[in-house]
């Protein structure tokens, strides 16, 4: 019985070792990953995605390398040229170069790739931003990101990494600085609004003045035309009255009669309209002064009318003097 038992025990151990050998020899690598195979503690090869084989006990899986594009956010606090502390968040997108050399280099040369990339970003940012004003940090953030990307790409290429992009996703100065910047911006906008409002008021005032000037001009033209028409009407009235009366009636006498008639017609109209009191100078001397003033106005209006007739001006003045010879 003992030899049989020993046989079964030995056979069981052999089967177990055979199973372990088989399962240890074959392994599967997932997509977008690579497995580092070491043989007796030394790098042997890179196992790619799919079904792979290794020698049990002799070969060993040293580690898995991620071949996907990775993103590393880095927060950096630094000072600008105008002594403002600002916090920047830089997002670095990178991946392992998919060659055997690139994969092995990235695995063996970097103990902690994320932390070491972060150190390079710190160094790059703190060499760029202190040479810039705060406003330039905002306006030239793409320039800063490009500088970080170029510096990282040159450095990380030696370690089997490729840099796709470095993006500055946030720029956050101190809260007091942001408040001051908002106040400055608000003051500038208020100043611009006041300037625009003043310009609008100026346009309104100028337009109103131009309109008033044009109105006064037209009003003056209307008054002048009105006086010319009155003068012409008075002239015709004098000629008609002289023609209807005796030949020895002078123009002065006709004008006196017309003025007195118009004077009393005016008084009558005021009475018809219910006006009981009229405060006007009322004496023969005053009426005479009023008559003289109106005659002077008529003569001036007639002169203006004759002036518009061009070459007939002198004849018109002579004829006017004949018609109004008694007025002089």
One Martini backbone bead per residue (centre of mass of N, CA, C, O) as a GRO file, in nm:
protein
  328
    1UNK     BB    1   0.053   0.064  -0.017
    2UNK     BB    2   0.289   0.264  -0.012
    3UNK     BB    3   0.370   0.274  -0.314
    4UNK     BB    4   0.091   0.377  -0.412
    5UNK     BB    5   0.080   0.637  -0.247
    6UNK     BB    6   0.339   0.760  -0.361
    7UNK     BB    7   0.244   0.771  -0.654
    8UNK     BB    8  -0.001   0.961  -0.613
    9UNK     BB    9   0.154   1.195  -0.492
   10UNK     BB   10   0.354   1.241  -0.723
   11UNK     BB   11   0.137   1.286  -0.940
   12UNK     BB   12   0.001   1.531  -0.812
   13UNK     BB   13   0.246   1.715  -0.810
   14UNK     BB   14   0.294   1.709  -1.115
   15UNK     BB   15   0.021   1.831  -1.201
   16UNK     BB   16   0.048   2.092  -1.050
   17UNK     BB   17   0.307   2.187  -1.190
   18UNK     BB   18   0.189   2.176  -1.478
   19UNK     BB   19  -0.030   2.385  -1.434
   20UNK     BB   20   0.154   2.613  -1.342
   21UNK     BB   21   0.323   2.618  -1.598
   22UNK     BB   22   0.104   2.678  -1.800
   23UNK     BB   23  -0.013   2.937  -1.660
   24UNK     BB   24   0.277   3.078  -1.650
   25UNK     BB   25   0.328   3.086  -1.971
   26UNK     BB   26   0.053   3.226  -1.997
   27UNK     BB   27  -0.069   3.549  -2.131
   28UNK     BB   28  -0.260   3.858  -2.111
   29UNK     BB   29  -0.286   4.163  -2.302
   30UNK     BB   30  -0.408   4.461  -2.309
   31UNK     BB   31  -0.524   4.719  -2.452
   32UNK     BB   32  -0.302   4.981  -2.432
   33UNK     BB   33  -0.073   4.783  -2.334
   34UNK     BB   34   0.234   4.690  -2.150
   35UNK     BB   35   0.478   4.429  -2.085
   36UNK     BB   36   0.739   4.364  -1.869
   37UNK     BB   37   1.011   4.142  -1.937
   38UNK     BB   38   1.197   3.936  -1.720
   39UNK     BB   39   1.524   3.772  -1.702
   40UNK     BB   40   1.668   3.719  -1.424
   41UNK     BB   41   1.625   4.050  -1.368
   42UNK     BB   42   1.626   4.117  -1.680
   43UNK     BB   43   1.570   4.270  -1.954
   44UNK     BB   44   1.393   4.138  -2.245
   45UNK     BB   45   1.084   4.249  -2.305
   46UNK     BB   46   0.782   4.341  -2.491
   47UNK     BB   47   0.448   4.294  -2.426
   48UNK     BB   48   0.176   4.283  -2.610
   49UNK     BB   49  -0.124   4.276  -2.715
   50UNK     BB   50  -0.250   3.966  -2.608
   51UNK     BB   51  -0.106   3.664  -2.667
   52UNK     BB   52   0.136   3.517  -2.436
   53UNK     BB   53   0.484   3.401  -2.374
   54UNK     BB   54   0.656   3.232  -2.100
   55UNK     BB   55   0.898   3.145  -1.871
   56UNK     BB   56   0.883   2.990  -1.606
   57UNK     BB   57   1.061   3.147  -1.341
   58UNK     BB   58   1.248   3.301  -1.542
   59UNK     BB   59   1.008   3.467  -1.619
   60UNK     BB   60   0.886   3.813  -1.561
   61UNK     BB   61   0.651   4.042  -1.457
   62UNK     BB   62   0.737   4.374  -1.389
   63UNK     BB   63   0.515   4.542  -1.569
   64UNK     BB   64   0.281   4.805  -1.648
   65UNK     BB   65   0.207   4.995  -1.946
   66UNK     BB   66   0.057   5.291  -2.033
   67UNK     BB   67  -0.066   5.393  -2.373
   68UNK     BB   68  -0.229   5.620  -2.305
   69UNK     BB   69  -0.364   5.920  -2.282
   70UNK     BB   70  -0.252   6.157  -2.050
   71UNK     BB   71  -0.348   6.361  -1.759
   72UNK     BB   72  -0.185   6.650  -1.593
   73UNK     BB   73  -0.250   6.838  -1.322
   74UNK     BB   74  -0.102   7.166  -1.248
   75UNK     BB   75  -0.023   7.358  -0.960
   76UNK     BB   76   0.080   7.707  -0.970
   77UNK     BB   77   0.271   7.938  -0.770
   78UNK     BB   78   0.334   8.283  -0.856
   79UNK     BB   79   0.521   8.571  -0.973
   80UNK     BB   80   0.509   8.868  -1.108
   81UNK     BB   81   0.652   9.159  -1.218
   82UNK     BB   82   0.417   9.323  -1.036
   83UNK     BB   83   0.384   9.161  -0.761
   84UNK     BB   84   0.180   8.913  -0.830
   85UNK     BB   85  -0.002   8.662  -0.710
   86UNK     BB   86  -0.042   8.348  -0.892
   87UNK     BB   87  -0.268   8.093  -1.008
   88UNK     BB   88  -0.191   7.795  -1.193
   89UNK     BB   89  -0.341   7.569  -1.437
   90UNK     BB   90  -0.186   7.281  -1.578
   91UNK     BB   91  -0.245   7.079  -1.866
   92UNK     BB   92  -0.096   6.762  -1.932
   93UNK     BB   93  -0.044   6.590  -2.238
   94UNK     BB   94   0.044   6.237  -2.252
   95UNK     BB   95   0.276   5.970  -2.375
   96UNK     BB   96   0.391   5.662  -2.466
   97UNK     BB   97   0.616   5.540  -2.667
   98UNK     BB   98   0.548   5.273  -2.913
   99UNK     BB   99   0.827   5.140  -2.820
  100UNK     BB  100   1.057   4.949  -2.681
  101UNK     BB  101   1.236   5.179  -2.588
  102UNK     BB  102   1.018   5.368  -2.476
  103UNK     BB  103   0.893   5.174  -2.269
  104UNK     BB  104   1.150   5.100  -2.111
  105UNK     BB  105   1.239   5.385  -2.038
  106UNK     BB  106   0.977   5.475  -1.883
  107UNK     BB  107   1.003   5.243  -1.668
  108UNK     BB  108   1.317   5.279  -1.564
  109UNK     BB  109   1.372   5.604  -1.539
  110UNK     BB  110   1.087   5.633  -1.404
  111UNK     BB  111   0.932   5.621  -1.100
  112UNK     BB  112   0.746   5.911  -1.123
  113UNK     BB  113   0.617   6.068  -1.378
  114UNK     BB  114   0.414   6.278  -1.266
  115UNK     BB  115   0.606   6.420  -1.064
  116UNK     BB  116   0.830   6.496  -1.274
  117UNK     BB  117   0.656   6.661  -1.461
  118UNK     BB  118   0.574   6.866  -1.247
  119UNK     BB  119   0.860   6.982  -1.202
  120UNK     BB  120   0.896   7.094  -1.490
  121UNK     BB  121   0.654   7.286  -1.481
  122UNK     BB  122   0.746   7.460  -1.249
  123UNK     BB  123   1.008   7.559  -1.382
  124UNK     BB  124   0.881   7.688  -1.636
  125UNK     BB  125   0.682   7.887  -1.506
  126UNK     BB  126   0.905   8.027  -1.307
  127UNK     BB  127   1.056   8.145  -1.581
  128UNK     BB  128   0.814   8.313  -1.720
  129UNK     BB  129   0.613   8.483  -1.536
  130UNK     BB  130   0.820   8.688  -1.387
  131UNK     BB  131   0.844   8.846  -1.689
  132UNK     BB  132   0.538   8.927  -1.637
  133UNK     BB  133   0.252   9.073  -1.647
  134UNK     BB  134  -0.062   9.022  -1.554
  135UNK     BB  135  -0.198   9.097  -1.824
  136UNK     BB  136  -0.005   8.910  -1.993
  137UNK     BB  137  -0.094   8.640  -1.875
  138UNK     BB  138  -0.377   8.655  -2.004
  139UNK     BB  139  -0.299   8.733  -2.311
  140UNK     BB  140  -0.030   8.502  -2.302
  141UNK     BB  141  -0.105   8.197  -2.234
  142UNK     BB  142  -0.021   8.051  -2.496
  143UNK     BB  143   0.279   8.115  -2.471
  144UNK     BB  144   0.326   7.964  -2.208
  145UNK     BB  145   0.225   7.685  -2.302
  146UNK     BB  146   0.434   7.658  -2.530
  147UNK     BB  147   0.686   7.667  -2.354
  148UNK     BB  148   0.618   7.417  -2.187
  149UNK     BB  149   0.593   7.216  -2.421
  150UNK     BB  150   0.878   7.243  -2.539
  151UNK     BB  151   1.039   7.172  -2.283
  152UNK     BB  152   0.907   6.895  -2.231
  153UNK     BB  153   0.960   6.758  -2.502
  154UNK     BB  154   1.272   6.764  -2.487
  155UNK     BB  155   1.294   6.608  -2.214
  156UNK     BB  156   1.085   6.354  -2.239
  157UNK     BB  157   1.212   6.208  -2.486
  158UNK     BB  158   1.444   6.064  -2.319
  159UNK     BB  159   1.194   5.896  -2.146
  160UNK     BB  160   0.951   5.806  -2.356
  161UNK     BB  161   0.796   6.079  -2.395
  162UNK     BB  162   0.499   6.253  -2.518
  163UNK     BB  163   0.387   6.580  -2.600
  164UNK     BB  164   0.091   6.728  -2.690
  165UNK     BB  165  -0.015   6.927  -2.444
  166UNK     BB  166  -0.031   7.262  -2.295
  167UNK     BB  167  -0.273   7.383  -2.058
  168UNK     BB  168  -0.431   7.680  -1.951
  169UNK     BB  169  -0.718   7.664  -1.734
  170UNK     BB  170  -0.605   7.871  -1.500
  171UNK     BB  171  -0.633   8.214  -1.361
  172UNK     BB  172  -0.553   8.312  -1.010
  173UNK     BB  173  -0.561   8.571  -0.838
  174UNK     BB  174  -0.593   8.761  -0.599
  175UNK     BB  175  -0.877   8.886  -0.465
  176UNK     BB  176  -0.784   9.186  -0.445
  177UNK     BB  177  -0.688   9.208  -0.736
  178UNK     BB  178  -0.958   9.145  -0.872
  179UNK     BB  179  -1.109   9.382  -0.748
  180UNK     BB  180  -0.928   9.605  -0.868
  181UNK     BB  181  -0.972   9.528  -1.166
  182UNK     BB  182  -1.278   9.577  -1.161
  183UNK     BB  183  -1.262   9.876  -1.082
  184UNK     BB  184  -1.101   9.972  -1.326
  185UNK     BB  185  -1.301   9.876  -1.541
  186UNK     BB  186  -1.543  10.040  -1.435
  187UNK     BB  187  -1.411  10.320  -1.465
  188UNK     BB  188  -1.365  10.306  -1.770
  189UNK     BB  189  -1.665  10.271  -1.847
  190UNK     BB  190  -1.767  10.531  -1.718
  191UNK     BB  191  -1.589  10.721  -1.881
  192UNK     BB  192  -1.698  10.635  -2.158
  193UNK     BB  193  -1.994  10.703  -2.099
  194UNK     BB  194  -1.950  11.006  -2.043
  195UNK     BB  195  -1.835  11.074  -2.320
  196UNK     BB  196  -2.082  10.982  -2.485
  197UNK     BB  197  -2.288  11.164  -2.345
  198UNK     BB  198  -2.150  11.435  -2.414
  199UNK     BB  199  -2.161  11.395  -2.720
  200UNK     BB  200  -2.469  11.380  -2.738
  201UNK     BB  201  -2.525  11.660  -2.615
  202UNK     BB  202  -2.370  11.817  -2.827
  203UNK     BB  203  -2.540  11.734  -3.068
  204UNK     BB  204  -2.806  11.847  -2.959
  205UNK     BB  205  -2.716  12.144  -2.929
  206UNK     BB  206  -2.625  12.190  -3.221
  207UNK     BB  207  -2.893  12.116  -3.353
  208UNK     BB  208  -3.063  12.329  -3.206
  209UNK     BB  209  -2.902  12.576  -3.305
  210UNK     BB  210  -2.942  12.526  -3.606
  211UNK     BB  211  -3.250  12.531  -3.598
  212UNK     BB  212  -3.279  12.816  -3.480
  213UNK     BB  213  -3.125  12.964  -3.702
  214UNK     BB  214  -3.312  12.875  -3.931
  215UNK     BB  215  -3.569  12.993  -3.807
  216UNK     BB  216  -3.474  13.289  -3.794
  217UNK     BB  217  -3.420  13.318  -4.089
  218UNK     BB  218  -3.709  13.255  -4.187
  219UNK     BB  219  -3.844  13.470  -4.017
  220UNK     BB  220  -3.699  13.711  -4.147
  221UNK     BB  221  -3.795  13.659  -4.431
  222UNK     BB  222  -4.096  13.683  -4.362
  223UNK     BB  223  -4.090  13.972  -4.254
  224UNK     BB  224  -3.974  14.104  -4.506
  225UNK     BB  225  -4.202  14.016  -4.695
  226UNK     BB  226  -4.425  14.151  -4.535
  227UNK     BB  227  -4.319  14.444  -4.558
  228UNK     BB  228  -4.316  14.457  -4.860
  229UNK     BB  229  -4.619  14.404  -4.896
  230UNK     BB  230  -4.713  14.651  -4.733
  231UNK     BB  231  -4.571  14.864  -4.900
  232UNK     BB  232  -4.712  14.796  -5.166
  233UNK     BB  233  -4.998  14.841  -5.058
  234UNK     BB  234  -4.964  15.136  -4.976
  235UNK     BB  235  -4.886  15.241  -5.249
  236UNK     BB  236  -5.147  15.161  -5.394
  237UNK     BB  237  -5.337  15.318  -5.209
  238UNK     BB  238  -5.230  15.600  -5.267
  239UNK     BB  239  -5.280  15.597  -5.574
  240UNK     BB  240  -5.587  15.545  -5.558
  241UNK     BB  241  -5.666  15.793  -5.384
  242UNK     BB  242  -5.548  16.013  -5.573
  243UNK     BB  243  -5.724  15.926  -5.819
  244UNK     BB  244  -6.009  15.980  -5.660
  245UNK     BB  245  -5.913  16.259  -5.615
  246UNK     BB  246  -5.783  16.536  -5.618
  247UNK     BB  247  -5.497  16.663  -5.770
  248UNK     BB  248  -5.390  16.839  -5.498
  249UNK     BB  249  -5.331  16.583  -5.351
  250UNK     BB  250  -5.121  16.453  -5.127
  251UNK     BB  251  -4.942  16.194  -4.995
  252UNK     BB  252  -4.951  16.294  -4.700
  253UNK     BB  253  -5.258  16.314  -4.675
  254UNK     BB  254  -5.322  16.021  -4.739
  255UNK     BB  255  -5.157  15.895  -4.509
  256UNK     BB  256  -5.304  16.031  -4.275
  257UNK     BB  257  -5.576  15.904  -4.335
  258UNK     BB  258  -5.487  15.605  -4.320
  259UNK     BB  259  -5.375  15.604  -4.031
  260UNK     BB  260  -5.633  15.694  -3.888
  261UNK     BB  261  -5.810  15.466  -3.988
  262UNK     BB  262  -5.639  15.233  -3.869
  263UNK     BB  263  -5.647  15.329  -3.578
  264UNK     BB  264  -5.962  15.312  -3.540
  265UNK     BB  265  -5.992  15.018  -3.627
  266UNK     BB  266  -5.829  14.901  -3.396
  267UNK     BB  267  -6.001  15.008  -3.163
  268UNK     BB  268  -6.263  14.866  -3.257
  269UNK     BB  269  -6.160  14.572  -3.236
  270UNK     BB  270  -6.095  14.576  -2.938
  271UNK     BB  271  -6.389  14.633  -2.849
  272UNK     BB  272  -6.515  14.377  -2.982
  273UNK     BB  273  -6.319  14.186  -2.790
  274UNK     BB  274  -6.338  14.323  -2.483
  275UNK     BB  275  -6.150  14.570  -2.463
  276UNK     BB  276  -6.130  14.829  -2.211
  277UNK     BB  277  -5.807  14.853  -2.183
  278UNK     BB  278  -5.548  15.088  -2.308
  279UNK     BB  279  -5.187  15.109  -2.294
  280UNK     BB  280  -5.128  15.397  -2.474
  281UNK     BB  281  -5.008  15.632  -2.649
  282UNK     BB  282  -5.230  15.939  -2.650
  283UNK     BB  283  -5.144  16.159  -2.901
  284UNK     BB  284  -5.076  16.357  -3.160
  285UNK     BB  285  -4.767  16.330  -3.138
  286UNK     BB  286  -4.754  16.019  -3.129
  287UNK     BB  287  -4.891  15.965  -3.398
  288UNK     BB  288  -4.676  16.110  -3.563
  289UNK     BB  289  -4.437  15.930  -3.484
  290UNK     BB  290  -4.561  15.668  -3.585
  291UNK     BB  291  -4.585  15.758  -3.878
  292UNK     BB  292  -4.287  15.811  -3.933
  293UNK     BB  293  -4.188  15.523  -3.875
  294UNK     BB  294  -4.357  15.379  -4.093
  295UNK     BB  295  -4.250  15.533  -4.333
  296UNK     BB  296  -3.958  15.441  -4.302
  297UNK     BB  297  -4.020  15.141  -4.336
  298UNK     BB  298  -4.144  15.159  -4.620
  299UNK     BB  299  -3.899  15.276  -4.763
  300UNK     BB  300  -3.706  15.041  -4.694
  301UNK     BB  301  -3.876  14.814  -4.823
  302UNK     BB  302  -3.874  14.936  -5.107
  303UNK     BB  303  -3.569  14.923  -5.141
  304UNK     BB  304  -3.544  14.616  -5.125
  305UNK     BB  305  -3.718  14.557  -5.371
  306UNK     BB  306  -3.537  14.712  -5.578
  307UNK     BB  307  -3.273  14.551  -5.536
  308UNK     BB  308  -3.393  14.275  -5.673
  309UNK     BB  309  -3.391  14.418  -5.983
  310UNK     BB  310  -3.108  14.515  -6.042
  311UNK     BB  311  -3.083  14.734  -6.301
  312UNK     BB  312  -3.367  14.879  -6.182
  313UNK     BB  313  -3.290  15.035  -5.923
  314UNK     BB  314  -3.263  15.341  -5.997
  315UNK     BB  315  -3.544  15.371  -6.116
  316UNK     BB  316  -3.696  15.287  -5.859
  317UNK     BB  317  -3.594  15.513  -5.673
  318UNK     BB  318  -3.698  15.750  -5.846
  319UNK     BB  319  -3.995  15.668  -5.840
  320UNK     BB  320  -4.021  15.670  -5.530
  321UNK     BB  321  -3.959  15.973  -5.497
  322UNK     BB  322  -4.205  16.069  -5.657
  323UNK     BB  323  -4.426  15.927  -5.480
  324UNK     BB  324  -4.260  16.035  -5.191
  325UNK     BB  325  -4.195  16.352  -5.185
  326UNK     BB  326  -4.364  16.433  -4.914
  327UNK     BB  327  -4.191  16.262  -4.694
  328UNK     BB  328  -3.905  16.424  -4.668
   0.00000   0.00000   0.00000
